[in-house]
């Protein structure tokens, strides 16, 4: 008979406690319970790495990170269990947004719209200077651009679905570069108008294909965030372009400015080549090729309301500032632009966390509130405060409505959906100043701002009703 093992004195330490791999009494490894992270509804499926009980916990953790997994959070008890060699539960990595193609598309947009900003500054000086025209001729040369852009956006959307995004991105950028460089050689108004019509064609192709490519590149769960970041290229380009145009004009005249703008457009074309084709799947069938994305039309009612109100505000804010005694009326526009950019960056993820139509309705209500403040509070302070409130609404309106529109489109319909939505931008920003200007002439600018607030409010009511109808339609099959 074997003698019993000697009993350890009380308080003595067991050497096996210092060695987790040592077997306990009895020679068997105790059964370990796997550590499970709490599962949230709608979370990504959990995956596990193969268990190696002889592997150090730190090395195992490093291997899980190298494999692209994220270790699920557990409490202190879970951490002790992992140190004893228990199983580690990991989660699939989140979908990436900032890929190289996404960043290059944003830089291409910045270059293209900076070139457009240069034209905003240089074109009136060129028409009234070397061309020999007057203010009316400058207005004609500036506005005719929007005519061809508006008419061709639906066609550009269909072409982007049939032939892909790359041909339109590349062709639009190169056509814009040609129209800008050739303006340096023109000395008559007819040639300027023709080149501006070509610039509108380029705008339709590049803008529509760019938004379709953005929808291709962005994960569906982060589309609103992608739209928020991507729109910064437009805002920054329009803001920086005139400054660059003035600097180039002072350095080498209008000719250097036109060549500089053309070079930026060529840079956008080169970046489009590096991005490549982003369209997913085959082209739509001949019977499915439409000019207008019909499922988006009810959504566009609310989006158009925001654009009409915004267009009227931008058209008359400077004039209203001078009439209320604002010594620096441009400060209102600066406040507006700065608030839009800050909100798009700071709250970029909000459009993906809230229902798109409800967020669009909230944005319309905010725009209506801001325009009401501008209309009632007739002072410089009221103008700045109202501009800031309006900008908050504008910052969320475009990502919300574009997300709702793209949610109704399949990958083969994103081009025509982009063309339909971007045509609404031209229509709203063009008709808003005209319609509210007809009201401002007999009654005054504050009444025009009040009308813009009413339009935004009606758009919010429509969008909320549409959101409820959509939600009830989605619940009906589930209950059946």
Secondary structure, DSSP 8 states (H G I E B T S, - for coil): ---------TT---GGGG-TTS--TTS-------------TT---EEE----TTS-HHHHHHHHHHTT-EE----HHHHHHHHTT---EEE--------HHHHHHHHHHHHHHHHHHHHHHHHHHHHHTTS---HHHHHHHHHHHHHHHHHHHHHHHHHHHHH-HHHHHHHHHHHHHHHHHHHTT--SHHHHHHHHHHHHHHHHHHHHHHHHHHHHHS-GGGHHHHHHHHHHHHHHHHHHHHHHHHHHHHHHHHHHHHHHHHHHHHHHHHHHHHH-----SS---GGG--SS-GGGHHHHHHHHHHHHHHHHHHHHHHHHHHHTT-TTTHHHHHHHHHHHHHHHHHTTTHHHHS-HHHHHHHHHHHHHHHHHHHHH--SHHHHHHHHHHHHHHHHHHHHHHHHHHHHT--GGGHHHHHHHHHHHHHHHHHHHHHHHHHHHHHH-HHHHHHHHHHHHHHHHHHHHHHHHHHHHHHHHHHH-
